[in-house]
Amino acid sequence: MNEPAILTEVTEDKILVLTINRPKALNAINTEVMEGIGKVFSVKQPKHIIGVIIKGSGEKAFAAGADIKELAHLGYEDGKYHSKKGQDIFQSIEDYHIPVIALVKGFALGGGCELSMACHMRIGDASATFGQPEVKLGVLCGYGGTQRLVQLIGRAKAIEYLLTGDMINADTALSLGLLNHIVPTEELESKATSILKKIGRMGPLAVETTIKAANLGPSQAGYEYENDAFGVTLQSAESSEGLAAFIEKRRANFR
Ligand code: DAK
């Protein structure tokens, strides 16, 4: 029997770890991988889950792109359909109610780079290598890469990388803000865990609404959402606990 292309497990720290499990194909994103990711992010996690980690299996890649062998024969309608489907699934990651961190070892290219950019943070080791080489194949990004790379690293640099297909090494990715942190390989998971545990001690509604507000911005809709959500959080049980904890000089217990 074939190994599943997506593995999921919950750690003892209550983090959902999603692993793309196609190491021989450098974790290229085929239909099974895309649908597996879509399934995870189509529902909210139970209250005790504090965050999600996405990683690739093996040592060489987070994900080396959409599966080129599958995409090779698509026409206009199919291409548009798959692009929209991928865009929607990656949007559901960006809009997820709890933080999602990509752990990047090795290649995060094409659709793999796009997947990592849909996550709220990226932590890599020294081997992390990003890039949008679609132009070399005669296509453009299909899963939001032209938008998110511009957002993350600025228009001038993004357009250069999008048009040349050049790879971005870990140090450059860190300096551009594409990577949040570079850590030794063996510390990738513990670094992500410590960030997620810190966020897990915050008010869940405050975390969820902050993600949503930040995703909308900067825009008028973002300011309006923030304004409304501020009122909502202020009248929540969560903020009663948070404000009381401050006054009583103790740590808030939100969960
Ligand atoms: N798809 C399928 N298989 C892949 C793959 C990919 N993206 N990347 C690597 N592999 C496979 C290789 O074919 C090889 O398989 P076998 O030949 O052993 O069966 C195996 O993984 C190991 O790869 P290599 O032997 O090439 O390993 P190297 O270390 O020598 O090179 C590499 C590593 C990452 C530099 C090289 O594999 C490479 O250049 N890979 C392709 C990278 C790339 O161009 N990725 C971007 C793909 S474009 C769309 C939606 C989205 C997209 C496009 C359209 N629509 C909805 C229409 C997005 C497209 C992309 O992501």
Boltz pocket constraint, residues with backbone or C-beta under 6 A from the ligand:
constraints:
  - pocket:
      binder: B
      contacts: [[A, 23], [A, 24], [A, 25], [A, 26], [A, 28], [A, 64], [A, 65], [A, 66], [A, 67], [A, 68], [A, 69], [A, 71], [A, 74], [A, 78], [A, 79], [A, 80], [A, 81], [A, 82], [A, 83], [A, 84], [A, 86], [A, 107], [A, 109], [A, 110], [A, 111], [A, 112], [A, 133], [A, 134], [A, 137], [A, 139], [A, 140], [A, 141], [A, 142], [A, 143]]
      max_distance: 6.0
